[in-house]
Amino acid sequence: MIADLKIEKHYSLFEDIQGLLIASAQAALGIHLLRAAGLVTGGTAGLALIISYRTGWSFSLVFFVINIPFYGFAYWARGAAFCLKSLMTVTLVSLLAEALKPLFAVGSIHPGIAAVLFGVSAGVGLLGLFRHSGSLGGVSIVAVILQDRFGIKAGWTQLTHDLVLFAIALWILPIDRVLWSLLGAVIVNLVIAFNHRRDWYIVT
């Protein structure tokens, strides 16, 4: 029956590249705003921000390095294409986040506005990455795999991890910054949970 047929969408190389580039730019913009307000988020990006705040090291460098161990898992679970796309997007976000510092200086931004804008921008960026079989490494790799194999929504997996990370953030950041950060994390994960469904599009 026609209703039972599934139409598979194959992205061309150009479609993948432009999609991953645009999605990476959105994610980098969200992180840039988050960093300007002194907030954190979940996943390896949040861990990189915490390390950056405590040590003064470059967020971009820390973010790139701590994602390295996850590429082996990405290759084992979903193959070379997913691994390479994840490496590409993590590299792009690292470079773009660093490039935005001198090009888009944010002198002052309310942490609540930063949290909301981060949640929307990063959430849409992650949707784009997932649609083109990419990720921001770390927990997002695990989240996509759990959704594909066990039907556990990617947003809920990331939200659970984020709560643990925020418990750690309470030890090093003011309580108001942690609460605003939690708002941003909730928004980004709700965007993913409500909009990322494999049955809406099938990509190979």
C-alpha positions in Angstrom: 0.0 0.0 0.0 1.2 3.5 -0.7 0.5 4.6 2.8 3.0 2.0 4.1 5.8 3.2 1.8 8.7 5.1 3.3 10.4 7.7 1.2 14.1 8.0 2.0 15.8 11.3 1.6 19.4 11.3 0.5 21.3 14.6 1.0 23.9 15.5 -1.5 27.4 16.5 -0.3 26.6 20.2 -0.8 23.3 19.9 1.1 25.1 18.2 4.0 27.9 20.8 4.1 25.7 23.8 4.0 23.3 22.3 6.5 26.1 21.4 9.0 27.7 24.8 8.5 24.5 26.7 9.2 23.6 24.6 12.2 27.1 24.9 13.6 26.9 28.7 13.2 23.6 28.7 15.2 25.1 26.6 17.9 28.2 28.8 18.1 26.1 31.9 18.3 24.1 30.5 21.2 27.3 29.5 23.1 28.8 33.0 22.4 25.8 34.7 24.1 25.8 32.2 26.9 29.5 32.8 27.6 29.0 36.6 27.5 26.5 36.3 30.3 28.7 34.0 32.4 26.3 31.1 32.1 26.8 27.4 31.4 24.9 24.7 29.6 24.9 20.9 29.5 26.9 18.3 27.6 30.5 18.7 26.7 29.9 22.4 25.9 28.8 23.0 29.5 31.8 21.1 30.8 34.1 23.1 28.6 32.6 26.4 29.8 33.1 25.4 33.4 36.7 24.4 32.8 37.2 27.7 30.8 35.8 29.8 33.7 37.9 28.1 36.3 41.2 28.0 34.4 41.0 30.9 31.9 41.7 28.4 29.1 40.1 28.9 25.7 36.6 27.4 25.6 37.1 26.4 21.9 40.3 24.5 22.7 38.8 22.7 25.7 35.6 21.9 23.9 37.5 20.4 21.0 39.8 18.3 23.2 37.2 16.8 25.5 35.2 15.6 22.6 38.0 13.5 21.1 37.2 10.3 23.1 33.6 10.3 21.8 34.5 10.0 18.2 35.5 6.3 18.6 32.1 5.6 20.1 30.4 7.5 17.3 32.3 5.4 14.7 31.4 2.2 16.5 27.7 3.0 16.9 26.8 4.7 13.7 29.7 4.4 11.3 32.3 6.6 9.6 29.9 9.2 8.2 28.4 10.1 11.6 31.9 10.2 13.1 33.3 12.5 10.5 30.3 14.8 10.5 30.5 15.0 14.3 34.2 15.8 14.1 33.4 18.4 11.4 30.7 20.1 13.5 32.6 20.2 16.7 35.6 21.7 14.8 33.3 24.3 13.2 31.6 25.3 16.5 35.0 25.6 18.1 36.4 27.8 15.4 33.2 29.9 15.0 32.8 30.4 18.8 36.4 31.7 18.9 35.9 33.9 15.8 32.8 35.5 17.3 34.8 36.9 20.3 36.4 39.8 18.4 33.8 40.0 15.6 30.7 40.2 17.8 31.6 41.7 21.1 28.7 41.6 23.7 29.3 44.4 26.2 26.2 43.7 28.3 23.4 41.2 28.1 20.8 40.2 30.7 21.4 36.5 31.7 17.7 35.8 31.2 17.8 37.0 27.6 21.1 35.2 27.0 19.5 32.0 28.3 16.4 32.2 26.1 18.3 33.2 23.0 20.8 30.4 23.6 18.1 27.9 24.1 16.4 28.8 20.8 19.5 29.2 18.7 21.3 26.1 20.0 18.2 24.0 19.9 17.5 24.8 16.3 21.2 24.3 15.5 21.1 20.8 17.1 18.0 20.0 15.1 19.9 20.9 11.9 22.9 18.8 13.0 20.7 15.8 13.8 18.8 16.1 10.5 22.1 15.9 8.6 23.4 13.1 10.8 25.8 15.3 12.7 26.2 16.2 16.4 28.1 18.4 18.8 29.9 15.3 20.2 29.8 14.0 23.7 26.3 13.6 25.2 24.6 14.5 22.0 26.2 11.5 20.3 24.9 9.2 23.1 21.5 10.9 22.9 21.0 10.3 19.2 22.1 6.7 19.5 19.7 6.0 22.4 16.8 7.6 20.4 17.6 5.6 17.3 18.0 2.3 19.1 15.6 2.5 22.1 13.2 5.3 21.2 14.4 7.4 24.1 14.0 11.0 23.1 17.3 12.8 22.6 16.1 15.8 24.5 15.3 13.9 27.7 18.7 12.1 27.6 20.5 15.4 27.4 18.3 17.0 30.1 19.1 14.3 32.5 22.8 14.7 32.0 22.5 18.5 32.2 20.9 18.3 35.7 24.0 16.4 36.9 26.3 19.0 35.4 24.3 21.9 36.9 24.6 20.3 40.3 28.4 20.5 39.8 28.0 24.1 38.6 26.4 25.1 41.9 29.8 24.7 43.5 31.6 27.2 41.4 29.0 29.7 40.1 26.6 32.1 41.8 23.1 30.6 42.3 21.4 33.1 40.0 23.7 32.3 37.1 23.0 28.6 37.6 19.3 29.2 37.6 19.4 31.2 34.4 21.6 28.6 32.9 19.1 25.9 33.8 16.4 27.9 31.9 18.6 27.9 28.8 19.2 24.2 29.1 15.5 23.4 29.5 14.6 25.5 26.5 17.2 23.9 24.2 16.2 20.4 25.3 12.5 21.1 24.9 13.1 22.4 21.4 14.8 19.1 20.6 12.2 16.9 22.4 9.3 18.5 20.6 10.8 18.8 17.2 13.2 15.9 16.6 11.4 12.8 15.4 12.9 10.2 13.1 9.5 9.5 11.5 9.2 13.1 10.3 12.2 12.6 8.0 14.3 9.6 7.1 17.9 10.5 6.2 20.6 8.2 5.0 
